[in-house]
Amino acid sequence: MEQLLEIIKEEIRKAGRITFERYVELALYHPRYGYYSSGAASIGKAGDFYTSSQATRMYGTLMAEAYVKLAGKSGPDFVEMGAGEGLFAADFLRALAKSHPLEYGRCRYFIVESAKGMAARQKEALAGFGDKVIWTEDLDGLPYIEGIFFSNELVDAFPFHRVKQEPDGLSEIYLCLQGGQEEQSEQGAQRGPDEKLAFVTGPLSTQELSKHFRRLMPRLPAGMITEANLRVSEWMGKVGGKLKKGFVITVDYGYCAEQYYSPSKMNGTALCHYRHSTNEDFFERVGEQDITAHVDFTAVGLEGKNSGLASELFCDQGQFLMETLPWFEDSARRTNASSDELIEAGQGIKTLLHPEWLGGAFKVLVQSKECSLDGLFGRIRNRVESLNPK
């Protein structure tokens, strides 16, 4: 998108260079031209990527069963942070209304969505639920919550820094402009339109990056390029501040710190997604493709602890959803589900649980405040040990 590219170039001209985090922020969330803010984000089979909810309606259905059990320990609120096109919310509420009408009546469903283009799609998808869903642009707009904060592929969409381990310490990767002929204008000499974006390394833009890695991995492998998502701290702080009692469920691509910074990932995890293919052409299709990095769940756990949240469970999505199957089966019997419905459900469940597909691709972190998972998810062993920094 030429307009957004020129906005980015102009900011670099004025500042000399910008961090990769700032570049991602503009590419994804510029109010008019950003990938998410403008509504250009294309999700689904014909789009750039798809989520578990795009793959099958059973994702929202099984999470609704988990909600019923967890809400009994916490409270009836459910906050979805970054709701995509609203498919998860529709499946979740539909399943809750059918199988658990009492809990449906009690549930207050909030959607936190800062991207106006995405919020418009959500409101269209959820129009049939009347005023059941309440939207807010940010976490500050929420009341105090007793219940569940939930996100699916939210944290991997946060803007992130990139760093490199040099022989004498960490350097940061910035964007600058290279090439182009100088042209005269009323303002003086300026670079022409054939300037190109380029990477350059320099000193860290903030000492928060040093603190970040001291906690997680004091010394990265020599030459490694990796990411640091500093926005997790603010996000966890606001979630912890708004959660009076309940759970935080974070589902995303990612690893614990030991895996994230291992020699097998010398170039980090940053990628672009465009039409169901991945690439590292970060300067192409600006505002028209997704830019993402995997989640360091150890960092999420540590930031949550600073905000009063206890990490209780970290596992593959398949392991987590496997625990909900007996609850779903009980609901299916009570509501006399048809054989066609059960066949469709079985196909969706296989998609979500298979370890070589969505079941193994996504990780689930459950944190708690003023309550616990006691008595739930008991078949999952080694519940949080892998999160601890080594």
Steps between C-alpha positions, in 0.01 A plus 500: 500500500686803368340753737610307809847438361546873444381575855761257634774647282415852612524399865843345434615815317414707805638259763790351305383148578217320680484180701355186348228522767393841370499370145273208593272737692454717191466206260233328709326777693532832318151649554423527129731264313609233751436134420259454791371854551396550138316168480747365243569195718381196309424196716374162385554256215511778240706733719850530641460263795230323695431445868359203690156659474537524124589130489200374699207622709600247766769734632246740648284208608775330702613828651141561610515171692827613663336832587215330687746314724728798555219749557385287793830583669532862393194682369283536188693764302677410176736746331629422152800714410540537125201316359596470134186481288278400792477132409624373836253720690211380282587131545565544873172681568297270277634191681450659841140596422419150375672286763519730804217755482534601866869581458421676172260726682759588763790551261616853427695477172747780435711550187810720521581614146712802410486447122183666373503300178495172692239626749265575210530141376439365849184704549363372172577137590346535848194706413273206581601510867351843558658686790662188647844614383659819630787663307780715633804635315744427780535327833458829685137506387413178684341474843670280759467140385410183686541228244731437206728704276554309174715562194572291193789613280508845656847526653676393180350811337660743748774718348843370602867600506772302324848466645830334407757341731831665412838396649486795743129480586156562354434739215160597365377472142362825356357611168670771297483627143759423235548612141310762305620817333484829681233735363457870564180636651391810687611326819847427361668177390286188547529139394303390199220241484736210420630483857484150638440376852798320648612348829778648710622409849562741784493539878191385684216752481400427860663334797178304547641268235802423719273430797278281283782267399672496838189332641450257214833415337801696629716404203356416161688278254764702312356666190136423587229734378184480705201696626393674819135578560512773764128576463416183688591682822242776456239253377544263794499795739164621372348151493618430855368836611154441354468138614350492847467123507540241229720366221700623204516257205758584233506286184766565239797378301803498726753335727648518845821708522732199486359402159451854374867594534651166406764472222235346274338844467800713408291732280213534744136435424390820323303433182247655265177326402347560159244277327576196716873516439778629721787723396769726641435784254431747777514804269256363240120552493521744792159512667376211288662204678529388860827530692531278803735330744447199726424556867753453779265345756763517772491879465120499514513293818756730665310815410180342628668420831595868531129581456371256762431208266616145572596272210309174548508317169713509184440236235416427137154600380424134433567406863287786628200429278522125564398576857178666379377198301318324789320827577401537134379141483279555804351809338442317172306228682289749695407695186437187288753596234427339163733251334585759233595749769718244674677406175572865427618548858734201474664637186551838664639348817758302301611822330544681830671219692730334247859557619630549147250773423320751722529285812877528499541835324345705779588529867263586784600689814249526787566751778281564803420760763318435829395151381661186359463211257474246782296203379522595130738390223638234732636273227752760384838448668802732525257787506733802513851367556616568143416870536770563758809679362802272499 
